[in-house]
Amino acid sequence: MKILGSLVIAFSMYSRIPMPRMEWTRERMEYALCFFPLVGLVMGVLLCLVFPAVEWLSGGAPLPRGVCGTALPLLLTGGIHMDGFLDVSDARSSFGDARKKLEILKDPHIGAFAVIRCGMYLLLYLGIFSMIDRSMLPAVGAVYVSERALSGWSVVSFPKAKKEGLAASFADGAKKRAVELCTAVYLLWSLCVFWRTMGLLAACAGAAAAAALFVWYKRMAVREFGGVTGDLAGYFLQTAELALVAVVAVCGRLAA
């Protein structure tokens, strides 16, 4: 029952997929981050189902495919990670110290820089996903899984900027070793899917890009904020998704 509770909490928190009501006890939160990447797996499966239908209806036009790939993650997550991306964009654009940036993260209002970054992000994502074809969809699904595995790993392993908040709550209640082990399994599975779908060189490029982004994320979070928060975990996830889907698109076109 505890494991099932962790699964329900993960999907309730990080997706808009209907889940049964359940009390968020400490015991049920222990393995929630172990199931976080499964949200990405469900997204990948749904993308593989919806994308061909959109492609058929549009006669293969790239723009509707791009809209499908851009909108689907936001619809299924409710924009929870994009919210973090926008908050961190505002905070980083302030060029203040860590205390000032953390205050901005708590501010419920949206700033001009967040609006600008949102527009830029969606335009870039739309353009990149317009290059994706049906053969690349399993690799995109692997991106959805791996980015969530790394984001969850950072929540339990990186220094925390605050003693309270979403990241601290999940980290305090999590079984760290279990989350790290699950993360390694998810990453290995994602790499295998990437390899089988895109080839060895593309898999190496994707792994190198993910590793570089993860190292950059830790250094940036500690240097600018004093550690990670839930918003920063979302910021990393969105940044990694854009970059890794770009790797899929470019490698796919080069191999064509």
Secondary structure, DSSP 8 states (H G I E B T S, - for coil): -HHHHHHHHHHHHH--S--------HHHHTTHHHHHHHHHHHHHHHHHHHHHHHHHHTTT-HHHHHHHHHHHHHHHHTTHHHHHHHHHHHHHHTT--HHHHHHHHH--S--HHHHHHHHHHHHHHHHHHTT--GGGHHHHHHHHHHHHHHHHHHHHHS-BS-SSSHHHHHHHHS-HHHHHHHHHHHHHHHHHHHHHHH-HHHHHHHHHHHHHHHHHHHHHHHHHHSSB-HHHHHHHHHHHHHHHHHHHHHHHHHH-
